[in-house]
Amino acid sequence: MKKLLFVAATAAVTALPIHADTVAPTNVAFSDGAVSGSLTGVAGDPAEGRILMNKGSGNCIACHAVSALDDLPFHGEIGPPLDGVADRWSEAELRGIIANAKEMFPETMMPSFYKTTGFVRPGNAYTGKAAEGELDPLLTAQQVEDVVAYLLTLKE
Amino acid sequence: MKKAIAISSGAAALCLMVTPLLAEPDDDSLVINEELQMVTETEAPDHLEYVNTIYSGWRFRTDETQALQLDDFDNPAMLTVDAAIDAFNTVDGSEGKSCASCHAGPEDFAGLTASMPKVIDGKLVVMEDLLNNHRAKAMGAEPWKWSGQEMQGMVALIGLQSRGMPVDVAIDGEAAPFWEKGKEIYYTRYGQLELSCANCHEDNYGNMIRADHLSQGQINGFPTYRLKQAKLISKHNRFRGCIRDTRAETFAEGSDEFRALELYVQSRGNGLSVETPAVRQ
């Protein structure tokens, strides 16, 4: 119950209006697949990022195994394990890979978490119906920062 | 085993695309009713470029789920198939006929499912089309709903007459343009998640995606009894579910797109045994 309330509170916070300094999904500047500046100007919260690894539109462990999240069941085998990911990639590279991994790896299966255009038959979430109006990105700008902050804790 | 995946963008892309360990399907053998040996693994048909060996979805399931398909008395799909036998012999529609008025029994259709879908009079036809066409023209009966249990029970009953025979659908001649369309759909990355059938079922079969053990997405066991939904599931319903889960606008059951995809996916299973009614998770 405590956990549920916490998640609900998180949702309320992330539903706040986008801050004026937030970089829009269509305006992200990639350089060799990396994004050097924060998308929001607000430091990411690794605790929030940890939650997103397992839940909501993050659900990173559906495809990636993370030893530090061994308390959570069913880690996937689709993408590479993320142990030590902070030793292999810079903050800017991690931000770019989460926002749109196809900038760095054109063929990758990984969904683009901060992208809103260029889809084939985009749907209205998981209803199977056509999308109405503009799509929201899978993660908000701040959620991208939160996941980056969490991944930066994964050092060998 | 998968064929070496050709990637132009170099080694860096490989590390994000391909997992280091290749989880394979299990080694279990499927013998139904202690007498019918099923082919659940065989050489891939020539048209498959990236896969050497094809496997029935049965080989990716847990022992508990696999066991439900070993004996027809344990197979929960057989209740619906039994109802279809009754329906076969029951008069319906304005002409006062049943299936049995024209056909001696379901066994008359041995081998038909192994060759479906096929092109008839220039149209790509799947089993549901044949059944509803006959209901309309011969019986004067109302069409059955595509994924309803009356329809899928009858599709499974007809399919059961081919159980154990190798899937053998034609992809050349008149079928070629439909097959090409189905192939294009198979490799298109749909929806906000930008996932194609191939991303999961060709590049990653054998791997876990969250709690799900990815199969090759073969449809030789369809209609299949899906424990999650506790009923017989049509091929098109499963296609719809997969595309929906990419956060896409799906195609409709009974659409030309799904007929074409059905032909293409069925042809990826050429050589596996017809397995319907299978049991899956």
HADDOCK unambig.tbl for C-alpha pairs under 7 A between the chains (distance, minus, plus):
assign (segid A and resid 61 and name CA) (segid B and resid 210 and name CA) 6.89 0.50 0.50
assign (segid A and resid 62 and name CA) (segid B and resid 209 and name CA) 5.38 0.50 0.50
assign (segid A and resid 62 and name CA) (segid B and resid 210 and name CA) 4.02 0.50 0.50
assign (segid A and resid 63 and name CA) (segid B and resid 209 and name CA) 5.52 0.50 0.50
assign (segid A and resid 63 and name CA) (segid B and resid 210 and name CA) 6.39 0.50 0.50
assign (segid A and resid 74 and name CA) (segid B and resid 210 and name CA) 5.07 0.50 0.50
assign (segid A and resid 74 and name CA) (segid B and resid 211 and name CA) 5.10 0.50 0.50
assign (segid A and resid 75 and name CA) (segid B and resid 210 and name CA) 5.43 0.50 0.50
assign (segid A and resid 76 and name CA) (segid B and resid 208 and name CA) 4.97 0.50 0.50
assign (segid A and resid 76 and name CA) (segid B and resid 209 and name CA) 4.60 0.50 0.50
assign (segid A and resid 76 and name CA) (segid B and resid 210 and name CA) 4.69 0.50 0.50
assign (segid A and resid 77 and name CA) (segid B and resid 19 and name CA) 6.58 0.50 0.50
assign (segid A and resid 77 and name CA) (segid B and resid 207 and name CA) 5.55 0.50 0.50
assign (segid A and resid 77 and name CA) (segid B and resid 208 and name CA) 5.25 0.50 0.50
assign (segid A and resid 77 and name CA) (segid B and resid 209 and name CA) 6.36 0.50 0.50
assign (segid A and resid 78 and name CA) (segid B and resid 19 and name CA) 6.09 0.50 0.50
assign (segid A and resid 78 and name CA) (segid B and resid 204 and name CA) 6.70 0.50 0.50
assign (segid A and resid 78 and name CA) (segid B and resid 207 and name CA) 6.43 0.50 0.50
assign (segid A and resid 78 and name CA) (segid B and resid 208 and name CA) 6.88 0.50 0.50
assign (segid A and resid 78 and name CA) (segid B and resid 209 and name CA) 6.43 0.50 0.50
assign (segid A and resid 79 and name CA) (segid B and resid 16 and name CA) 5.91 0.50 0.50
assign (segid A and resid 79 and name CA) (segid B and resid 17 and name CA) 6.43 0.50 0.50
assign (segid A and resid 79 and name CA) (segid B and resid 18 and name CA) 6.92 0.50 0.50
assign (segid A and resid 79 and name CA) (segid B and resid 19 and name CA) 6.08 0.50 0.50
assign (segid A and resid 80 and name CA) (segid B and resid 15 and name CA) 6.90 0.50 0.50
assign (segid A and resid 80 and name CA) (segid B and resid 16 and name CA) 6.17 0.50 0.50
assign (segid A and resid 80 and name CA) (segid B and resid 19 and name CA) 6.05 0.50 0.50
assign (segid A and resid 105 and name CA) (segid B and resid 13 and name CA) 5.32 0.50 0.50
assign (segid A and resid 108 and name CA) (segid B and resid 16 and name CA) 6.45 0.50 0.50
assign (segid A and resid 108 and name CA) (segid B and resid 17 and name CA) 5.54 0.50 0.50
assign (segid A and resid 109 and name CA) (segid B and resid 17 and name CA) 6.71 0.50 0.50
assign (segid A and resid 109 and name CA) (segid B and resid 195 and name CA) 6.88 0.50 0.50
assign (segid A and resid 109 and name CA) (segid B and resid 199 and name CA) 6.41 0.50 0.50
assign (segid A and resid 111 and name CA) (segid B and resid 193 and name CA) 4.90 0.50 0.50
assign (segid A and resid 111 and name CA) (segid B and resid 194 and name CA) 6.26 0.50 0.50
assign (segid A and resid 119 and name CA) (segid B and resid 190 and name CA) 6.94 0.50 0.50
assign (segid A and resid 119 and name CA) (segid B and resid 191 and name CA) 5.86 0.50 0.50
assign (segid A and resid 119 and name CA) (segid B and resid 192 and name CA) 5.94 0.50 0.50
assign (segid A and resid 119 and name CA) (segid B and resid 194 and name CA) 6.90 0.50 0.50
assign (segid A and resid 120 and name CA) (segid B and resid 189 and name CA) 6.98 0.50 0.50
assign (segid A and resid 120 and name CA) (segid B and resid 190 and name CA) 5.06 0.50 0.50
assign (segid A and resid 120 and name CA) (segid B and resid 191 and name CA) 5.59 0.50 0.50
assign (segid A and resid 121 and name CA) (segid B and resid 190 and name CA) 6.15 0.50 0.50
assign (segid A and resid 121 and name CA) (segid B and resid 191 and name CA) 5.53 0.50 0.50
assign (segid A and resid 121 and name CA) (segid B and resid 248 and name CA) 5.48 0.50 0.50
assign (segid A and resid 121 and name CA) (segid B and resid 249 and name CA) 5.29 0.50 0.50
assign (segid A and resid 122 and name CA) (segid B and resid 191 and name CA) 4.36 0.50 0.50
assign (segid A and resid 122 and name CA) (segid B and resid 192 and name CA) 5.55 0.50 0.50
assign (segid A and resid 122 and name CA) (segid B and resid 247 and name CA) 6.47 0.50 0.50
assign (segid A and resid 122 and name CA) (segid B and resid 248 and name CA) 4.53 0.50 0.50
assign (segid A and resid 122 and name CA) (segid B and resid 249 and name CA) 5.73 0.50 0.50
assign (segid A and resid 123 and name CA) (segid B and resid 191 and name CA) 6.04 0.50 0.50
assign (segid A and resid 123 and name CA) (segid B and resid 247 and name CA) 4.99 0.50 0.50
assign (segid A and resid 123 and name CA) (segid B and resid 248 and name CA) 3.82 0.50 0.50
assign (segid A and resid 123 and name CA) (segid B and resid 249 and name CA) 4.34 0.50 0.50
assign (segid A and resid 124 and name CA) (segid B and resid 247 and name CA) 6.73 0.50 0.50
assign (segid A and resid 125 and name CA) (segid B and resid 247 and name CA) 5.12 0.50 0.50
assign (segid A and resid 126 and name CA) (segid B and resid 244 and name CA) 5.73 0.50 0.50
assign (segid A and resid 126 and name CA) (segid B and resid 245 and name CA) 5.87 0.50 0.50
assign (segid A and resid 126 and name CA) (segid B and resid 247 and name CA) 5.02 0.50 0.50
assign (segid A and resid 127 and name CA) (segid B and resid 244 and name CA) 6.55 0.50 0.50
assign (segid A and resid 128 and name CA) (segid B and resid 244 and name CA) 4.45 0.50 0.50
assign (segid A and resid 128 and name CA) (segid B and resid 247 and name CA) 6.85 0.50 0.50
assign (segid A and resid 128 and name CA) (segid B and resid 248 and name CA) 5.89 0.50 0.50
assign (segid A and resid 128 and name CA) (segid B and resid 249 and name CA) 4.76 0.50 0.50
assign (segid A and resid 128 and name CA) (segid B and resid 250 and name CA) 5.22 0.50 0.50
assign (segid A and resid 129 and name CA) (segid B and resid 249 and name CA) 4.73 0.50 0.50
assign (segid A and resid 129 and name CA) (segid B and resid 250 and name CA) 6.72 0.50 0.50
assign (segid A and resid 130 and name CA) (segid B and resid 249 and name CA) 4.59 0.50 0.50
